[in-house]
Structures are given as structure tokens and as C-alpha cells.
Amino acid sequence: SNKTYLNIHALWNLVIIPSSQSHWLTTEERSQVLLDLKASGWSELGERDAIYKEFNFKNFNQAFGFMTRVALQAEKMNHHPEWFNVYSKVQITLISHDCGGLTKRDVKLAQFIDKAAASV
């Protein structure tokens, strides 16, 4: 129902706190997060402290629909991916520029991106 949808997004917005300090990952969190992300196909870009994943869709319309869903969520989170699209391929890099590396925001957006890709 719409009520549930709105409540989930209200909760999501409470979790996303705009202070960059709140987004740092502890060493333990970082290790676990990277294991989980790598298991779902993300790779670590060590020189930038970022994560990267390439998605392949059946056609441009699927790729663009996926990008639209991600763009709307990224705007809500005020956290925007670096991405590149050619026809059915979408390449995404996530990094928190204001924090200078990988943060909880990147993890949350990566998880959303994976769900969005799976639902295309």
C-alpha cells in the first residue's frame, strides 16, 4: 500500500543523516561490507577508496529505466553515483567525495542499486 511505501521512505530518510562524520565505517564494518559487496559483484578501487560495478541489461530501455530508479533514490539520499552508460551497459562507481572515501552512504546506495538491477 502507499502508506507502507511512505513509511519505509520516512524510515530510510531518518537513517541517512547528512553529517559526513556519521558515515564513516569502522574497520570491522568496512571488512564485512567489502566482503558482502564483493560477493554481489562489486569491486574495490583501492587507489580511490571507491567501489565499482558493471551492469548489463537486455537493451537501452532497460538500462535507462534502471538508471532512472537509481537517480531518484540518489537524489533522495543526496548522494550521486559516478556512472557511464553505453546502450545496455551501465558502469557505476560509488565514493563519498566529501568524506574522501567509502562510507555507509555508498553501501546503502550500492544495496539499493543491486535491488533495482535485480527487479529490471
URQUIVEN-V677376 format. One record per pair of residues at least 12 apart in sequence whose ideal C-beta (glycine too) atoms are under 7 Angstrom apart, sorted by the first residue. I is the first residue (numbers start at 1). J is the second residue. D is the distance in Angstrom with one decimal. If there is no record, write none. Layout:
I,J,D ; I,J,D
This chain:
16,77,5.3 ; 16,105,6.9 ; 18,78,6.8 ; 20,98,5.1 ; 20,99,4.9 ; 23,96,6.2 ; 23,99,5.9 ; 23,103,3.6 ; 23,104,4.8 ; 23,105,5.2 ; 24,99,6.9 ; 24,103,6.2 ; 25,102,6.7 ; 25,103,6.4 ; 25,104,6.2 ; 33,107,5.2 ; 37,51,5.8 ; 37,110,5.9 ; 40,114,5.5 ; 41,53,5.5 ; 42,110,6.1 ; 45,93,6.7 ; 48,95,5.9 ; 49,95,6.7 ; 49,101,3.4 ; 49,102,5.2 ; 50,93,5.3 ; 50,94,6.2 ; 50,95,3.7 ; 50,102,6.4 ; 51,94,5.1 ; 51,102,6.4 ; 51,106,6.3 ; 51,110,6.2 ; 52,92,6.9 ; 52,93,4.9 ; 53,92,5.6 ; 54,89,6.5 ; 54,91,4.9 ; 55,90,4.6 ; 55,117,5.2 ; 56,88,6.0 ; 56,89,5.5 ; 57,88,4.6 ; 57,120,6.1 ; 58,88,6.4 ; 59,88,5.4 ; 60,87,5.2 ; 60,88,6.0 ; 62,88,6.8 ; 62,120,5.2 ; 63,85,5.9 ; 63,88,5.1 ; 63,89,7.0 ; 63,90,5.3 ; 65,120,6.5 ; 66,90,6.5 ; 66,116,5.8 ; 66,117,6.0 ; 66,120,5.2 ; 67,85,6.4 ; 67,90,6.1 ; 69,116,4.6 ; 70,113,5.6 ; 70,116,5.7 ; 73,112,5.2 ; 74,109,6.4 ; 77,105,6.5 ; 77,109,6.2 ; 79,105,4.7 ; 79,109,5.7 ; 81,93,6.8 ; 81,94,5.7 ; 81,109,6.8 ; 92,113,6.4 ; 94,106,4.2 ; 94,109,5.9 ; 94,110,5.8
